[in-house]
Amino acid sequence: MSPESEVDLAGEAVLDGTLPEALYAELVAFRRDLHMHPELGNQEFRTTAAIKERLEAAGLRPRVLATGTGLVCDIGEWDGGRPMLGMRADIDGLPIPDTKSECPYRSTVPDRAHACGHDVHTTVVLGAGLVLAELHKQGKLPRPVRLVFQPAEEVLPGGAADAIDCGVLDGVGRMIAVHCDPRVDAGRIGLRQGAITSACDRLEVALDGPGGHTARPHLTTDLVTAAARVAIDVPALVGRRMDTRSGLAVTWGRIESGHAPNVIPQHAELSGTVRCLDIEAWRQAPDLVVAAIDEVANLHGAKSEINYVRGVPPVVNDADVTDLLRDAMTARRGAQSVEDTEQSLGGEDFSWYLEHVPGSMARLGVRTPGERTVRDLHQGDFDADESAITVGVELFTAAALLDAAE
C-alpha cells in the first residue's frame, strides 16, 4: 500500500486528501466573502490579501506576483528534479450587477459580480492547497505542488500571460484547472481531450463620413445604414471565406450612432467578438475580418478605423493530463461522475499556460441536481451549488497524489 493511502473498513485502499467537514464549512464562508466583494482584473487587492492570509495561517509562504495582485504558492520544496504539477485559479470578477435579490451573500459592490465562478475556482485551489499542506506535514505528499492564483482572466489578452512573465511556470511540468459549468450537475465533471474552449478576440470599429439631413441622404454618407450593413454583412462574408468547420464567428455586442431622428450622423461605432474553434483559423482571422469590414464600409462610402484586439487561443487539453483528471475523479466518485463535454465557443486564458506546458481544464458541475433553471455564466443571477467546492478540492488532491505516484 502506498504512503498516500489508508485502509477503509472493508480493507480496500482509499486515496487520501478528502475534505474535512470543518474545512468545507470554512471554504464555503471564504467563497461567500469573495462573492460579496468582487474585484475587477488587476484590481484584486482585497482578494489577494485574503488568500495570502489564509495560506500563511497554514504555515505556507505565498508570494504576491510582481503585477501587484495574484499569488503563487508551493506545497513542499522543489528540488530541481521532476517538474511540479501546477493548479490554477482565476480571481477576478466581472463588471456587471449582481441581480440575486434574496441571496444573503450577493455582491456588495455596485455593478460588480462573481458571475463566472472565479470565486469557486479560487476556493477550490485554496482548499486543495490546505489539504495538501496537511498531507505534506504528515509525509504523505511525495512531490511538491504549485498553486497559482491568477489575476485578470477577464481582461484580454488575459492575466495568464503576465503571470507567466512573473515566473509561475518555472519548475512546473503540467497544469490543471477547473471552470464552473452551470449545465453540469454538482458532483460531476466534464472532460474533453483536445480543444475544450475557443479562441476569442475583441473587435472595435469606428465609421466616419459626412452627415446631413435625413431629407437628403444622397448628399451624405448614410452611416446608420453603413453600420447596419457592417453588422449584417461582415459575419456573412467571413462565414463564406473560411472553412465552416473552423467555427469562425463574428458577433456584435454594441452598435451606436446618431442623436436625432432627422439627422444623419457623422460617426458610428460597433464592437463585438471574433471566436473560432480552430487555432489555424484564429491565426488567419485578423486579416480576414479586417478586409471584410473595409470592403463593406467602402461600398457605402464610409471611412473605417478598426481596432482588432488579440485575445486568447483555444484551450487544448493534453490527452495524458486529461486522463489524470479522469483517473482522479474516478478514484474519488466513480466513473459515472465523469462525462464527456463539448467544445465551447467561450474563451479562456488558461490556454496561454498550455502554450508552454501540457495541461487540462475540467468543467466543474455547479448545477443543483434536479434544478431546471440554468443560471448561466456572465449573467447577474449566476450562482453555484457549493457542494461543488468539495468535488473540486478532492479532484485536485487526488490528481496531485496520482501524479506523484506516476
GIVEN-V791862 format. One record per residue. N is the residue number from 0. RES is the residue in three letters. PSI is psi in whole degrees, 0 to 359 (NA if undefined). BURIAL is 1 if it has 16 or more other ideal C-beta (glycine too) atoms within 10 Angstrom, else 0. D_CENTER is the distance of its C-alpha to the mean C-alpha in Angstrom with 2 decimals. Layout:
n->N res->RES psi->PSI burial->BURIAL d_center->D_CENTER
n->N res->RES psi->PSI burial->BURIAL d_center->D_CENTER
This chain:
n->0 res->MET psi->134 burial->0 d_center->37.64
n->1 res->SER psi->158 burial->0 d_center->34.91
n->2 res->PRO psi->344 burial->0 d_center->34.55
n->3 res->GLU psi->15 burial->1 d_center->31.06
n->4 res->SER psi->157 burial->0 d_center->32.58
n->5 res->GLU psi->178 burial->0 d_center->34.93
n->6 res->VAL psi->131 burial->0 d_center->37.28
n->7 res->ASP psi->182 burial->0 d_center->37.03
n->8 res->LEU psi->337 burial->0 d_center->40.17
n->9 res->ALA psi->358 burial->0 d_center->40.48
n->10 res->GLY psi->11 burial->0 d_center->40.64
n->11 res->GLU psi->151 burial->0 d_center->37.42
n->12 res->ALA psi->135 burial->0 d_center->34.89
n->13 res->VAL psi->132 burial->0 d_center->31.83
n->14 res->LEU psi->132 burial->1 d_center->28.77
n->15 res->ASP psi->176 burial->1 d_center->28.42
n->16 res->GLY psi->21 burial->1 d_center->25.38
n->17 res->THR psi->163 burial->1 d_center->25.30
n->18 res->LEU psi->116 burial->1 d_center->24.23
n->19 res->PRO psi->148 burial->0 d_center->27.36
n->20 res->GLU psi->318 burial->0 d_center->27.90
n->21 res->ALA psi->321 burial->0 d_center->28.49
n->22 res->LEU psi->324 burial->1 d_center->25.28
n->23 res->TYR psi->314 burial->1 d_center->23.36
n->24 res->ALA psi->320 burial->0 d_center->25.08
n->25 res->GLU psi->320 burial->1 d_center->24.19
n->26 res->LEU psi->322 burial->1 d_center->20.47
n->27 res->VAL psi->315 burial->1 d_center->20.58
n->28 res->ALA psi->320 burial->0 d_center->22.35
n->29 res->PHE psi->313 burial->1 d_center->19.91
n->30 res->ARG psi->318 burial->1 d_center->16.92
n->31 res->ARG psi->324 burial->1 d_center->19.17
n->32 res->ASP psi->316 burial->0 d_center->20.12
n->33 res->LEU psi->319 burial->1 d_center->16.61
n->34 res->HIS psi->326 burial->1 d_center->16.22
n->35 res->MET psi->344 burial->1 d_center->19.52
n->36 res->HIS psi->60 burial->1 d_center->18.71
n->37 res->PRO psi->145 burial->1 d_center->15.35
n->38 res->GLU psi->142 burial->1 d_center->15.23
n->39 res->LEU psi->167 burial->1 d_center->13.74
n->40 res->GLY psi->134 burial->1 d_center->12.27
n->41 res->ASN psi->10 burial->1 d_center->15.06
n->42 res->GLN psi->17 burial->1 d_center->17.03
n->43 res->GLU psi->53 burial->1 d_center->15.78
n->44 res->PHE psi->316 burial->0 d_center->19.30
n->45 res->ARG psi->316 burial->0 d_center->20.08
n->46 res->THR psi->314 burial->1 d_center->16.91
n->47 res->THR psi->316 burial->1 d_center->17.63
n->48 res->ALA psi->320 burial->0 d_center->21.24
n->49 res->ALA psi->317 burial->1 d_center->20.67
n->50 res->ILE psi->315 burial->1 d_center->18.71
n->51 res->LYS psi->316 burial->1 d_center->21.36
n->52 res->GLU psi->317 burial->0 d_center->24.18
n->53 res->ARG psi->321 burial->1 d_center->23.26
n->54 res->LEU psi->319 burial->1 d_center->22.80
n->55 res->GLU psi->325 burial->0 d_center->26.08
n->56 res->ALA psi->337 burial->0 d_center->27.79
n->57 res->ALA psi->6 burial->1 d_center->27.13
n->58 res->GLY psi->13 burial->0 d_center->28.91
n->59 res->LEU psi->170 burial->1 d_center->25.95
n->60 res->ARG psi->74 burial->0 d_center->25.62
n->61 res->PRO psi->151 burial->1 d_center->22.19
n->62 res->ARG psi->123 burial->0 d_center->22.05
n->63 res->VAL psi->137 burial->1 d_center->20.41
n->64 res->LEU psi->155 burial->1 d_center->18.93
n->65 res->ALA psi->341 burial->0 d_center->21.30
n->66 res->THR psi->345 burial->1 d_center->19.03
n->67 res->GLY psi->338 burial->0 d_center->20.12
n->68 res->THR psi->160 burial->1 d_center->17.00
n->69 res->GLY psi->157 burial->1 d_center->14.91
n->70 res->LEU psi->163 burial->1 d_center->16.84
n->71 res->VAL psi->141 burial->1 d_center->17.69
n->72 res->CYS psi->130 burial->1 d_center->20.06
n->73 res->ASP psi->138 burial->1 d_center->22.06
n->74 res->ILE psi->107 burial->1 d_center->23.68
n->75 res->GLY psi->170 burial->1 d_center->26.98
n->76 res->GLU psi->126 burial->0 d_center->28.38
n->77 res->TRP psi->130 burial->1 d_center->27.51
n->78 res->ASP psi->8 burial->0 d_center->30.88
n->79 res->GLY psi->0 burial->0 d_center->29.88
n->80 res->GLY psi->234 burial->0 d_center->30.28
n->81 res->ARG psi->132 burial->0 d_center->27.78
n->82 res->PRO psi->156 burial->1 d_center->24.24
n->83 res->MET psi->161 burial->1 d_center->21.98
n->84 res->LEU psi->130 burial->1 d_center->19.06
n->85 res->GLY psi->142 burial->1 d_center->15.95
n->86 res->MET psi->124 burial->1 d_center->13.43
n->87 res->ARG psi->137 burial->1 d_center->10.21
n->88 res->ALA psi->147 burial->1 d_center->8.66
n->89 res->ASP psi->143 burial->1 d_center->6.92
n->90 res->ILE psi->358 burial->1 d_center->9.73
n->91 res->ASP psi->159 burial->1 d_center->9.85
n->92 res->GLY psi->191 burial->1 d_center->10.78
n->93 res->LEU psi->152 burial->1 d_center->11.60
n->94 res->PRO psi->57 burial->0 d_center->15.09
n->95 res->ILE psi->155 burial->1 d_center->16.31
n->96 res->PRO psi->149 burial->0 d_center->18.99
n->97 res->ASP psi->118 burial->1 d_center->18.76
n->98 res->THR psi->14 burial->0 d_center->21.28
n->99 res->LYS psi->90 burial->1 d_center->21.82
n->100 res->SER psi->326 burial->0 d_center->25.49
n->101 res->GLU psi->12 burial->0 d_center->26.75
n->102 res->CYS psi->125 burial->0 d_center->23.93
n->103 res->PRO psi->342 burial->0 d_center->25.36
n->104 res->TYR psi->27 burial->1 d_center->22.12
n->105 res->ARG psi->162 burial->1 d_center->20.87
n->106 res->SER psi->138 burial->1 d_center->19.70
n->107 res->THR psi->0 burial->0 d_center->22.70
n->108 res->VAL psi->120 burial->0 d_center->21.35
n->109 res->PRO psi->136 burial->0 d_center->22.33
n->110 res->ASP psi->31 burial->0 d_center->19.77
n->111 res->ARG psi->138 burial->1 d_center->16.84
n->112 res->ALA psi->148 burial->1 d_center->14.70
n->113 res->HIS psi->74 burial->1 d_center->11.92
n->114 res->ALA psi->11 burial->1 d_center->11.31
n->115 res->CYS psi->1 burial->1 d_center->7.70
n->116 res->GLY psi->13 burial->1 d_center->8.69
n->117 res->HIS psi->333 burial->1 d_center->7.65
n->118 res->ASP psi->325 burial->1 d_center->11.42
n->119 res->VAL psi->314 burial->1 d_center->11.55
n->120 res->HIS psi->314 burial->1 d_center->9.21
n->121 res->THR psi->316 burial->1 d_center->11.45
n->122 res->THR psi->323 burial->1 d_center->14.50
n->123 res->VAL psi->311 burial->1 d_center->14.04
n->124 res->VAL psi->321 burial->1 d_center->13.99
n->125 res->LEU psi->312 burial->1 d_center->16.75
n->126 res->GLY psi->318 burial->1 d_center->18.71
n->127 res->ALA psi->319 burial->1 d_center->18.54
n->128 res->GLY psi->319 burial->1 d_center->19.76
n->129 res->LEU psi->319 burial->1 d_center->22.57
n->130 res->VAL psi->316 burial->1 d_center->23.71
n->131 res->LEU psi->326 burial->1 d_center->23.73
n->132 res->ALA psi->321 burial->1 d_center->25.56
n->133 res->GLU psi->320 burial->1 d_center->28.22
n->134 res->LEU psi->322 burial->1 d_center->28.57
n->135 res->HIS psi->319 burial->1 d_center->29.00
n->136 res->LYS psi->328 burial->0 d_center->31.78
n->137 res->GLN psi->1 burial->0 d_center->33.43
n->138 res->GLY psi->23 burial->0 d_center->33.33
n->139 res->LYS psi->9 burial->1 d_center->31.13
n->140 res->LEU psi->99 burial->1 d_center->28.18
n->141 res->PRO psi->331 burial->1 d_center->29.64
n->142 res->ARG psi->150 burial->1 d_center->27.03
n->143 res->PRO psi->158 burial->1 d_center->24.84
n->144 res->VAL psi->146 burial->1 d_center->21.09
n->145 res->ARG psi->133 burial->1 d_center->18.70
n->146 res->LEU psi->133 burial->1 d_center->16.09
n->147 res->VAL psi->116 burial->1 d_center->13.56
n->148 res->PHE psi->101 burial->1 d_center->12.24
n->149 res->GLN psi->133 burial->1 d_center->10.40
n->150 res->PRO psi->166 burial->1 d_center->10.81
n->151 res->ALA psi->40 burial->1 d_center->9.77
n->152 res->GLU psi->329 burial->1 d_center->6.16
n->153 res->GLU psi->1 burial->1 d_center->7.38
n->154 res->VAL psi->108 burial->0 d_center->10.54
n->155 res->LEU psi->140 burial->1 d_center->11.39
n->156 res->PRO psi->21 burial->1 d_center->11.87
n->157 res->GLY psi->140 burial->1 d_center->9.29
n->158 res->GLY psi->350 burial->1 d_center->10.54
n->159 res->ALA psi->321 burial->1 d_center->10.18
n->160 res->ALA psi->319 burial->1 d_center->13.38
n->161 res->ASP psi->321 burial->1 d_center->15.15
n->162 res->ALA psi->320 burial->1 d_center->14.38
n->163 res->ILE psi->318 burial->1 d_center->15.84
n->164 res->ASP psi->333 burial->0 d_center->18.73
n->165 res->CYS psi->359 burial->1 d_center->19.31
n->166 res->GLY psi->17 burial->0 d_center->20.01
n->167 res->VAL psi->341 burial->1 d_center->17.35
n->168 res->LEU psi->356 burial->1 d_center->17.95
n->169 res->ASP psi->117 burial->0 d_center->21.70
n->170 res->GLY psi->1 burial->1 d_center->23.09
n->171 res->VAL psi->133 burial->1 d_center->19.97
n->172 res->GLY psi->333 burial->0 d_center->20.59
n->173 res->ARG psi->151 burial->1 d_center->17.66
n->174 res->MET psi->142 burial->1 d_center->14.04
n->175 res->ILE psi->157 burial->1 d_center->12.35
n->176 res->ALA psi->163 burial->1 d_center->9.18
n->177 res->VAL psi->157 burial->1 d_center->8.45
n->178 res->HIS psi->131 burial->1 d_center->6.24
n->179 res->CYS psi->139 burial->1 d_center->8.70
n->180 res->ASP psi->107 burial->1 d_center->10.83
n->181 res->PRO psi->359 burial->1 d_center->13.64
n->182 res->ARG psi->3 burial->0 d_center->15.74
n->183 res->VAL psi->135 burial->1 d_center->16.27
n->184 res->ASP psi->143 burial->1 d_center->18.78
n->185 res->ALA psi->139 burial->1 d_center->18.30
n->186 res->GLY psi->355 burial->1 d_center->19.99
n->187 res->ARG psi->159 burial->1 d_center->18.46
n->188 res->ILE psi->158 burial->1 d_center->15.58
n->189 res->GLY psi->136 burial->1 d_center->14.87
n->190 res->LEU psi->154 burial->1 d_center->15.18
n->191 res->ARG psi->130 burial->1 d_center->15.76
n->192 res->GLN psi->145 burial->1 d_center->17.34
n->193 res->GLY psi->201 burial->0 d_center->16.63
n->194 res->ALA psi->126 burial->1 d_center->14.04
n->195 res->ILE psi->340 burial->1 d_center->11.51
n->196 res->THR psi->184 burial->1 d_center->9.46
n->197 res->SER psi->168 burial->1 d_center->11.34
n->198 res->ALA psi->149 burial->1 d_center->12.13
n->199 res->CYS psi->123 burial->1 d_center->11.71
n->200 res->ASP psi->163 burial->1 d_center->14.32
n->201 res->ARG psi->143 burial->1 d_center->15.91
n->202 res->LEU psi->127 burial->1 d_center->19.59
n->203 res->GLU psi->128 burial->0 d_center->22.22
n->204 res->VAL psi->131 burial->1 d_center->25.84
n->205 res->ALA psi->132 burial->1 d_center->29.01
n->206 res->LEU psi->136 burial->1 d_center->32.28
n->207 res->ASP psi->155 burial->1 d_center->35.68
n->208 res->GLY psi->165 burial->1 d_center->39.29
n->209 res->PRO psi->127 burial->0 d_center->42.57
n->210 res->GLY psi->199 burial->1 d_center->42.43
n->211 res->GLY psi->199 burial->1 d_center->45.44
n->212 res->HIS psi->142 burial->0 d_center->47.03
n->213 res->THR psi->347 burial->0 d_center->45.79
n->214 res->ALA psi->343 burial->0 d_center->49.45
n->215 res->ARG psi->58 burial->0 d_center->49.32
n->216 res->PRO psi->337 burial->0 d_center->46.01
n->217 res->HIS psi->345 burial->0 d_center->47.99
n->218 res->LEU psi->7 burial->0 d_center->48.49
n->219 res->THR psi->173 burial->1 d_center->44.80
n->220 res->THR psi->111 burial->1 d_center->41.47
n->221 res->ASP psi->88 burial->1 d_center->40.06
n->222 res->LEU psi->331 burial->1 d_center->36.56
n->223 res->VAL psi->315 burial->1 d_center->35.47
n->224 res->THR psi->319 burial->0 d_center->36.44
n->225 res->ALA psi->317 burial->1 d_center->34.94
n->226 res->ALA psi->320 burial->1 d_center->31.54
n->227 res->ALA psi->320 burial->1 d_center->31.79
n->228 res->ARG psi->322 burial->1 d_center->32.70
n->229 res->VAL psi->315 burial->1 d_center->29.81
n->230 res->ALA psi->323 burial->1 d_center->27.44
n->231 res->ILE psi->315 burial->0 d_center->29.18
n->232 res->ASP psi->327 burial->1 d_center->30.51
n->233 res->VAL psi->312 burial->1 d_center->27.80
n->234 res->PRO psi->324 burial->1 d_center->25.37
n->235 res->ALA psi->317 burial->0 d_center->28.47
n->236 res->LEU psi->314 burial->1 d_center->29.70
n->237 res->VAL psi->321 burial->1 d_center->26.47
n->238 res->GLY psi->337 burial->0 d_center->26.39
n->239 res->ARG psi->352 burial->0 d_center->29.91
n->240 res->ARG psi->3 burial->0 d_center->29.43
n->241 res->MET psi->144 burial->1 d_center->26.63
n->242 res->ASP psi->124 burial->0 d_center->26.78
n->243 res->THR psi->339 burial->0 d_center->25.40
n->244 res->ARG psi->346 burial->0 d_center->23.80
n->245 res->SER psi->342 burial->1 d_center->21.26
n->246 res->GLY psi->25 burial->1 d_center->19.80
n->247 res->LEU psi->125 burial->1 d_center->19.90
n->248 res->ALA psi->129 burial->1 d_center->19.58
n->249 res->VAL psi->122 burial->1 d_center->20.32
n->250 res->THR psi->128 burial->0 d_center->19.54
n->251 res->TRP psi->139 burial->1 d_center->20.89
n->252 res->GLY psi->345 burial->0 d_center->19.63
n->253 res->ARG psi->137 burial->0 d_center->22.61
n->254 res->ILE psi->132 burial->1 d_center->26.24
n->255 res->GLU psi->133 burial->0 d_center->28.85
n->256 res->SER psi->145 burial->1 d_center->32.50
n->257 res->GLY psi->163 burial->1 d_center->35.89
n->258 res->HIS psi->341 burial->0 d_center->37.56
n->259 res->ALA psi->151 burial->0 d_center->40.68
n->260 res->PRO psi->341 burial->0 d_center->41.71
n->261 res->ASN psi->19 burial->0 d_center->44.60
n->262 res->VAL psi->123 burial->0 d_center->43.05
n->263 res->ILE psi->120 burial->1 d_center->41.29
n->264 res->PRO psi->168 burial->1 d_center->38.70
n->265 res->GLN psi->357 burial->1 d_center->38.41
n->266 res->HIS psi->142 burial->0 d_center->34.64
n->267 res->ALA psi->152 burial->1 d_center->31.63
n->268 res->GLU psi->144 burial->1 d_center->27.87
n->269 res->LEU psi->147 burial->1 d_center->25.02
n->270 res->SER psi->149 burial->1 d_center->21.30
n->271 res->GLY psi->201 burial->1 d_center->18.58
n->272 res->THR psi->156 burial->1 d_center->16.09
n->273 res->VAL psi->121 burial->1 d_center->16.86
n->274 res->ARG psi->148 burial->1 d_center->14.88
n->275 res->CYS psi->154 burial->1 d_center->16.25
n->276 res->LEU psi->337 burial->1 d_center->16.01
n->277 res->ASP psi->135 burial->1 d_center->18.13
n->278 res->ILE psi->328 burial->0 d_center->17.72
n->279 res->GLU psi->319 burial->0 d_center->21.41
n->280 res->ALA psi->323 burial->1 d_center->21.15
n->281 res->TRP psi->323 burial->1 d_center->18.35
n->282 res->ARG psi->330 burial->0 d_center->20.87
n->283 res->GLN psi->343 burial->0 d_center->23.56
n->284 res->ALA psi->315 burial->1 d_center->21.77
n->285 res->PRO psi->311 burial->1 d_center->22.65
n->286 res->ASP psi->319 burial->0 d_center->26.37
n->287 res->LEU psi->314 burial->1 d_center->26.52
n->288 res->VAL psi->316 burial->1 d_center->24.89
n->289 res->VAL psi->317 burial->1 d_center->26.85
n->290 res->ALA psi->319 burial->0 d_center->30.05
n->291 res->ALA psi->319 burial->1 d_center->29.64
n->292 res->ILE psi->314 burial->1 d_center->29.16
n->293 res->ASP psi->318 burial->1 d_center->32.20
n->294 res->GLU psi->311 burial->0 d_center->34.29
n->295 res->VAL psi->318 burial->1 d_center->33.78
n->296 res->ALA psi->316 burial->1 d_center->34.26
n->297 res->ASN psi->323 burial->0 d_center->37.38
n->298 res->LEU psi->330 burial->0 d_center->38.80
n->299 res->HIS psi->12 burial->1 d_center->38.89
n->300 res->GLY psi->19 burial->0 d_center->40.14
n->301 res->ALA psi->143 burial->1 d_center->37.05
n->302 res->LYS psi->130 burial->0 d_center->35.88
n->303 res->SER psi->140 burial->1 d_center->32.14
n->304 res->GLU psi->122 burial->0 d_center->29.92
n->305 res->ILE psi->129 burial->1 d_center->26.49
n->306 res->ASN psi->102 burial->0 d_center->23.52
n->307 res->TYR psi->110 burial->1 d_center->21.08
n->308 res->VAL psi->114 burial->0 d_center->18.02
n->309 res->ARG psi->134 burial->0 d_center->16.35
n->310 res->GLY psi->249 burial->1 d_center->12.56
n->311 res->VAL psi->147 burial->1 d_center->10.73
n->312 res->PRO psi->174 burial->1 d_center->12.33
n->313 res->PRO psi->150 burial->1 d_center->11.33
n->314 res->VAL psi->117 burial->1 d_center->9.90
n->315 res->VAL psi->106 burial->1 d_center->13.41
n->316 res->ASN psi->129 burial->1 d_center->13.99
n->317 res->ASP psi->140 burial->1 d_center->17.25
n->318 res->ALA psi->315 burial->0 d_center->19.93
n->319 res->ASP psi->319 burial->0 d_center->21.28
n->320 res->VAL psi->326 burial->1 d_center->18.13
n->321 res->THR psi->320 burial->1 d_center->17.22
n->322 res->ASP psi->324 burial->0 d_center->20.80
n->323 res->LEU psi->314 burial->1 d_center->20.40
n->324 res->LEU psi->322 burial->1 d_center->17.75
n->325 res->ARG psi->315 burial->1 d_center->20.07
n->326 res->ASP psi->321 burial->1 d_center->23.03
n->327 res->ALA psi->315 burial->1 d_center->21.48
n->328 res->MET psi->322 burial->1 d_center->20.63
n->329 res->THR psi->319 burial->0 d_center->24.03
n->330 res->ALA psi->325 burial->1 d_center->25.78
n->331 res->ARG psi->312 burial->1 d_center->24.41
n->332 res->ARG psi->6 burial->1 d_center->24.68
n->333 res->GLY psi->159 burial->0 d_center->26.28
n->334 res->ALA psi->332 burial->0 d_center->25.45
n->335 res->GLN psi->349 burial->0 d_center->25.27
n->336 res->SER psi->359 burial->1 d_center->22.07
n->337 res->VAL psi->130 burial->1 d_center->20.13
n->338 res->GLU psi->154 burial->0 d_center->19.67
n->339 res->ASP psi->145 burial->0 d_center->18.78
n->340 res->THR psi->159 burial->1 d_center->15.90
n->341 res->GLU psi->163 burial->0 d_center->15.72
n->342 res->GLN psi->131 burial->1 d_center->13.78
n->343 res->SER psi->154 burial->1 d_center->11.60
n->344 res->LEU psi->3 burial->1 d_center->12.05
n->345 res->GLY psi->153 burial->0 d_center->8.54
n->346 res->GLY psi->153 burial->1 d_center->7.05
n->347 res->GLU psi->126 burial->1 d_center->4.35
n->348 res->ASP psi->3 burial->1 d_center->6.30
n->349 res->PHE psi->338 burial->1 d_center->6.73
n->350 res->SER psi->329 burial->1 d_center->9.40
n->351 res->TRP psi->324 burial->1 d_center->11.46
n->352 res->TYR psi->322 burial->1 d_center->12.30
n->353 res->LEU psi->355 burial->1 d_center->13.49
n->354 res->GLU psi->344 burial->0 d_center->15.75
n->355 res->HIS psi->321 burial->0 d_center->17.64
n->356 res->VAL psi->154 burial->1 d_center->17.54
n->357 res->PRO psi->151 burial->1 d_center->17.09
n->358 res->GLY psi->182 burial->1 d_center->14.29
n->359 res->SER psi->143 burial->1 d_center->12.54
n->360 res->MET psi->130 burial->1 d_center->9.53
n->361 res->ALA psi->151 burial->1 d_center->11.01
n->362 res->ARG psi->121 burial->1 d_center->10.45
n->363 res->LEU psi->116 burial->1 d_center->11.84
n->364 res->GLY psi->130 burial->1 d_center->14.45
n->365 res->VAL psi->9 burial->1 d_center->14.81
n->366 res->ARG psi->133 burial->1 d_center->17.59
n->367 res->THR psi->125 burial->1 d_center->21.00
n->368 res->PRO psi->131 burial->0 d_center->23.22
n->369 res->GLY psi->345 burial->0 d_center->25.67
n->370 res->GLU psi->132 burial->0 d_center->23.85
n->371 res->ARG psi->331 burial->0 d_center->24.20
n->372 res->THR psi->128 burial->0 d_center->22.20
n->373 res->VAL psi->116 burial->0 d_center->18.56
n->374 res->ARG psi->92 burial->1 d_center->16.61
n->375 res->ASP psi->159 burial->0 d_center->13.95
n->376 res->LEU psi->151 burial->1 d_center->10.51
n->377 res->HIS psi->27 burial->0 d_center->11.09
n->378 res->GLN psi->148 burial->1 d_center->14.68
n->379 res->GLY psi->342 burial->1 d_center->16.86
n->380 res->ASP psi->11 burial->0 d_center->18.05
n->381 res->PHE psi->138 burial->1 d_center->14.88
n->382 res->ASP psi->170 burial->1 d_center->15.65
n->383 res->ALA psi->144 burial->1 d_center->15.31
n->384 res->ASP psi->117 burial->1 d_center->18.19
n->385 res->GLU psi->352 burial->1 d_center->18.38
n->386 res->SER psi->342 burial->1 d_center->20.00
n->387 res->ALA psi->337 burial->1 d_center->16.57
n->388 res->ILE psi->314 burial->1 d_center->16.54
n->389 res->THR psi->316 burial->1 d_center->19.55
n->390 res->VAL psi->312 burial->1 d_center->18.14
n->391 res->GLY psi->316 burial->1 d_center->15.10
n->392 res->VAL psi->312 burial->1 d_center->17.50
n->393 res->GLU psi->332 burial->1 d_center->20.12
n->394 res->LEU psi->313 burial->1 d_center->17.97
n->395 res->PHE psi->319 burial->1 d_center->17.02
n->396 res->THR psi->321 burial->1 d_center->20.61
n->397 res->ALA psi->319 burial->1 d_center->22.07
n->398 res->ALA psi->319 burial->1 d_center->20.00
n->399 res->ALA psi->318 burial->1 d_center->21.29
n->400 res->LEU psi->319 burial->1 d_center->24.82
n->401 res->LEU psi->323 burial->1 d_center->24.87
n->402 res->ASP psi->320 burial->1 d_center->23.52
n->403 res->ALA psi->330 burial->1 d_center->26.27
n->404 res->ALA psi->345 burial->0 d_center->28.82
n->405 res->GLU psi->NA burial->0 d_center->28.24
